[in-house]
Amino acid sequence: MEFNVMQILLDCGIILFATKAMGMLTRKLGLPQVAGMIIAGLLIGPALFIHTRFPGLIHPTETEMAVLKSFSQIGVVFILFSSGLETDFREMKRSGVAATCIAFAGVLLPIAAGTAVALLFMGGFRTAQDHAKLMNALFIGCILSATSVGITVETLRELGKLKTKIGTTVLSAAIIDDVIGIIVLSIITGLNGDGSIGSTLLHVLGFFVFTIAAGLLLRMAFRLLVRIYPHKRRTSIFAFSACFLFAYCAETFFGIAAITGAYMAGLMLSGLGDSHFVDRKVVVSGYMFFTPMFFAYIGISADFSAFRLSGMWFVLAFVAAGVLGKIIGCGAVARCFGYGKRESLAAGFGMIARGEVALAVYATGQPLIAAQGGIDPLVATIFLIITSSILCPVFLKLVFRGHQTADLEASAPHSVTISSEAIENVHHDLDAEPDEPDELHHNDENAKKNAKRIRS
């Protein structure tokens, strides 16, 4: 079926304007910009009931929706690739056993709680005997695994706790948290294929063996390329190519989610010379076009026809499971490793914020986790992002009230996510000549910090 190219251009123009405007508005309100982008998709698309009287601005045909979906899938690949690039191996090595155990608890307990809540609202634990419903519940639980520490970083810096022992532990745990969450997502995705745990584990093991082997070759090739062409855009093109190929191989040959391949590609390139330069290009390329498409597409494609007001009980239970799972899991493990009561609470509170990675997990399992039994995971995920983003700084400020210390170091935090607002700080890169390394290098140190700022 053919589609109207001019209509696609119109849709893209409306989407980009609406997502940026709503993102700026939600940021002014102290909420994540990603929430505003999703709301923009809901408002301009045909999803909400108000469109019975006030039609949405865009009404894509089935073929046009397929084009927009393709853009959105590239956007989510960029998100995970960037997360991998921002993962700091040195920080992971320094974090020690405590941060690793905190991260494990911060992944496994929320997944278990989210799965239990989903099963209860789908008919009780006996529904776990139904493979389709069990996989549905597991994907819903997996949404709760990811941590977005952007708000945590800014709050800890404001309180003077960013460079303290607990601040470093929280940031390290968040890095490891995402790695563990990606592995768990890979296993669940594989289980959805044939239901065989043994086969799934073999596929996952094969994928990571392939990733490490190919990644070592990729690192050597990237080092050589950077040595010959430092700070030039051809290195970014090479990295982008690796990202897409890893994503393709993950899903096509191993049955693993494409976003896992993208994340591993970024992980293999992290810590190398020019990896920050590539990261800036991901920010520019992704957040200027593809990533807003991803968030907007979630809103545009949302179907609330099966949602009932009674489904808000599931939303509340889901949010509670996501928040309490992190607080109890991370806080209890921190306490076991000798942290005081205040620091243990900070470990739990600092890990509750969710962001775009949670939406990436939702998007990966969206065909499976459609609304069932009156529950709607999309509504629940949006509420979780907004609620956790508000509660995280409030809780941290309460727990450290009266104990602020001066934070004299202004270095950028080790974060696994990137701020969409960094676009405004690095957009001048678009105007730079591709083969003028001196000009690009001039502001490199500032741009590194901007690229490592967090997504709201």
N, C-alpha and C positions, 0 to 999 in steps of 0.2 A: 504494500500500500504506500502510495506516495504521500508526502507531507509538504506543507507550505513553508518554504524556507523563510519567507518574510514573517510568517506568524511566529516561527521559532525565534527570530530576532526580536520581535515585539515582546514575546514572553520573557526572554532573557533580560531585556531592558527593564521591564517591570519588576522582575525578580530581584535584580541587583539593586535597584533603587529602594524597593520595599525592605529588603533584608538589611541594608545599611541604615536606613532611617529608623527601623524598629530596633536594630542593634544599638544605635546611639541612644535611643530613648530608654531602653532597659538598662544600659550602662549608667545613665544619669540617675536612674532609680536605685542603683547599687546592685543590680542583678546581672547575671552573665549575659553577654551579647548573644550567645547561641540560643538562649530562650527567646530573645526578640526575633531572631531569624526564623525560628520555627513558627512563632506567632504570625510573622509576616506571611509565611506560606499558607497558614490557615486562613488568613484574612483575604488574600488575593485569589485563593483557589476555591474549589467548589465544596469544601469539606463541611463547613459549619452550617447549622440549621438556618442562620440568618439569611442565607443566600436564596431561600425561598422567596424572600421579599427584595433582598439586595444582592443581585447576582455578583459572583466574584469577577475580578478583573480579567482573569484568564480562564479559559475552558479548553485545555489541550485535548486533542483527539487521542485515540489509543496509540497511534504511531508517534505523535508529538510527545506523549508521555514517555514513550520508550527512549526518545532522544534525550529528554530531560533526565531520565533515570540513568542513562549512560554518563551524562555529565556528573550526576551526583555520585556515582560509583567511583569515578576518577577522583572526586573530591574527598571521599572517605579514605581512599588509598593514600592521598597526599597527607591526610591527618595522621595516619599511622606511620607513614614513612618519616614524617617530621618527628613524631614521638620517638622513633628508634634513633634518629640522628641526635636527639637531645639526651639520650640515655648515657650516663657517665660511668664507664667501667671502673675508673679509679675510685669514684665515690662508692660504688658497690663493693669494691674490695675493702675499703676503709670501714664500711658500715658494720661489718662483723656479723656474728650470729644473732645478736639481739634484733637488729633491723630486719634480718631475713625471717626470723620467726614471727615478728610483728606483722610483716607483709603476708606470710602464709595465713595467719589468723585473720587478717583483714580481707583476705580473699575467700577462704573456705567457709567461714561462719556466715557472712552475708549471702553467699550462694546457697548454703543450706537453708537459711532462714527464708530467702526469697522463693526457693523451690517449694518449701513447706507451705508458705502462704498461697502460692499459685495452686497447689494441689488441693488445699482446703476449699478454695473458691471455685474449683472445677469439679467438686463432688466428693471431696474427702481423700484420704490417703489411699483408699482402695483403688482409686483411678490410676495409681502408679502402675498397675498391671497392664494398662493400655499404653503401648509403646509411644504412640503419637502424642498422647496427653503428657506422658512422662517427659518426652523431649521438649514439649511446649513449656512445661514447668521448669526444666533445667535451663533453657534459654532465658526465661524470665529471671531466674535466679542469677544467671551469669551477668545480667545487666548491672547487678549490684556489686560486681567484683572490682570495677575500675575506680581509681581515685584521681581526682583532678585537684592538684595542690596549689593552683594559682592564688586563690583567695587566702589559703593557709600561709603561703610565702609572704604576701603583703602584710597580713596580720602579724605574723611573727616578727617581721622587720620593724613594724610600727611599735611593737612591744619590746624591741631590743632582744629578742630571743632567737633570732634567725641563726646566729653563729654559736649558740650554746649547744651542749651535748644533746639535749632533747630535740632542738631544732634540726640539727644534722641528722639525727636518727629518723625523724619524721620524713625528711626529704629523701633519705636513702631508702626507707621502707616503701615510700611511694613509687620510687623507681623500680624496685624489685616487685612491688605489687602489680605493676602493669605487665611485667614479664610473665609472672605466674598466671595472671588473668588471661593473657594471650594463649598460654599453653593449655589452660583449662578450656577456653573457647575452642581451640583446635580439637581437643579430645571430644567435646560435645558435638561439634560439627561432624566429626568422623562417625560418631555413634549414630547420628541421624541418617547416615548413608545405609548401613546394613545392620546396625544393632549389635554387632559383634565386638566385644571389648578387646579381645585378642587382636583381631584384624585392625581395629582402630589404633591401638597402641603401636602396632607395627608400622602403620601408615605415618603416624606422628613421629615415631623414631626415625623412619626413613626420611621424612621431610627435614628433620633437624640435622641428620647426618649430611644430607644433600646441601642444606643451607650453610653448614659450617665449612664443608669442602669448597663449595662454590664461593662462599664468603671470603675465605682465605685468599683465593685467586683474585677475587674482586678487590680486596684490600691492597694486594701487591700491584695490580694494574692501576688502581687509583693513586697510589703513592708515586708510581712512575709518571703518570699523567700530570699530577700536580707539580712534580719536579720540573717537568718540561714546560707546562703551561700554568703557572701559578696565578690564581685569582682571575681566571678567564672563564667565560660562560660555557665553553666547550666541556669543562670538567663537570658542570652542573648537568649538562645534557647527557653525559655519560652516566652520571649517578641516577638521573631520572629513568634512563633506559634500563638500568639494573633494577630499579624499583618495580617497574612494570613487568619485567621478565620474571622476577621473583614472585610477584603476585600471581602471574599467569601460571607458573609452574606449581605453586602451592595448591591452587584449586583444581587445575586440570589433571595433574599427575598424582597428587597425593590426597585429594578430597579434603584439603584443609582450606579454611577461609582465605580469600585473596588478601584481606587486610593483614593476616598473619604473615604472609610472604612479604608484604610491603614493610611491615614493622621490622622483620628480620633483615631486610635489605638496609634499612636505616641503621640498625644495630651493628651490622658488619662494617659500616662506613663511619660510625661514631668514633670520636677521639682522634681521627686522622687530620693531617694538615688540610685546610680548606673545607673541612666538614661544616664549619660555621658559615662559610661562604655559600656552600650548597644549601644549607638550612635557610639562609636569607632568600635564596631563589625559590625554595619551596613556599616560604611565606608569601612572596610576591605572586608566584604562579597560582598557588592554591587559593589563598585568601582573597585574591582579586576577582576570581571567577568561580572556580570549581567548588570550593568549600561552601560559599553561600548557596550554590545550587543544591548541594547535599542537604543542608539544613532546611531550605525552602521546600525541597522535594518531599521531605518527610511530612511537612504540613499540607502541601498540595495533595499528596496521595492519601492522606488520612481519611479513613472511613469510620464515622462515628454512628452509623446507622444501627449498630448492635449495642451501642452504649446506653445504659440506663442510669438514672440518678443513684439507684442502689449500688451501682458499680463504684461509687465513691468510697464505700467501705473497703473495697479492695485497694483503692489508691492509698488510703490512709494506712492500711496494714502494710502495704508494699514500702511506703516511705519509712514507716516505723522500723521495718525489718532492715532496710538499708542503713538507717542512721544508727540504730542500736547494735546492729551486727558489727559495725566498725568500732563503735565506742567500747563495747564489751570485749570483742576479740582482741583488738590492738591494745586497749588499756590493760586488760588482764595479763597479757603476755609481757608488756612493759613492766608491770608490777613484779612479775616472776623474775625478771632480770635485774631487780634491785632498784628500779626507779621509784622515786617517792610518789606519794599520792597525787600531788599536783602535776608532776611530769607525766605520770601514767594517764591521767585524765587528758592532758594535752595531746598525748600520742593518739588517744581515741578520737578526740574532737578534731584534731588536725587531719584525720584521714576520711572524714565523712563527706567532704565536698565531691560532687560528681559533675561531669561536664560532657564534652563532645565524644570522649571515648565510650561512655555509656550509650550514647546515641549510635555510635558506630557498631557496637555490639547488637543493639536493637535492630539496626538496619540489616545486619548480617543474618539474623534469624527472623526477619519480618515475614517472609512467606510462611513460616511455621507458627509464629506466635501471634497470629491474627486473633481478634477478640473471640473468646470462648466463654460460655457461661456468664455472660454479662460483664466480663472484665476486659479492660482495654490497656495493654502494656504501654502504649504510646502516651496516653494521658498520665499514667502512673510515672513514667520516666520523666516527663516534663515537670510534673509536680515535685519529683525527687530532686531534680537539678535546681529548681528555684528554692525549695525548702532548705536543702543542705547548704546552698550558697549563702543563705541568710543566717542559718544556725551556726555554721562553722566560725565566723569571726566573733559572733556574740558569745559563744561558749568559750573560745580561747581568751577573749578579753576578760571574761568573768573569772576564769581559772587563774589568770596571771595578774589579777587586779592588785595593785600595790607592790608588784614585784617586777616592774619594768626596769631594764638595764640598758645602758647606751649601746647601740649597735654601731660601732665605728667603721665597720667594713661595708663598703658599698658595692662589692662585687655581686654579679648577677647570680641568682640561685640556680642550683642544678635541678631543673624541672623537666618533666617528660612531656610537657605540652607547651604550646606556643600561643602567644596572644594575637588575636586578630587586630588589636590596636597597633601592633608592631608594624603593620602595613604603612601607617601614616609616617613612621619613622624611617622606613627604608625604601619608600617608593621612588626616591631619587635614583635608585639603582637602575630603574627602567631607562633612564635617560643616559646612562653611562655607555661609552663605547665598549664593545665586547672584548677588544684586544688592547685595552689601556689599563694594565695592572696597577700602575702607580696611582691613577685616579681612584680606582676601586679600593686600593689598599689604604688610601689617605684616611678614610673614616672607618676603617675596618674594626678597630677596637670598640668604638661606640656602637657600630652596627651589630657586633657580636652580642653586646649586652641587650640591644633592642630585640634581636632574634630570639633571645632566651627569656624574654618577658613572657608572662603567662597569658593563655587565653582566658578571657573573662568568663 
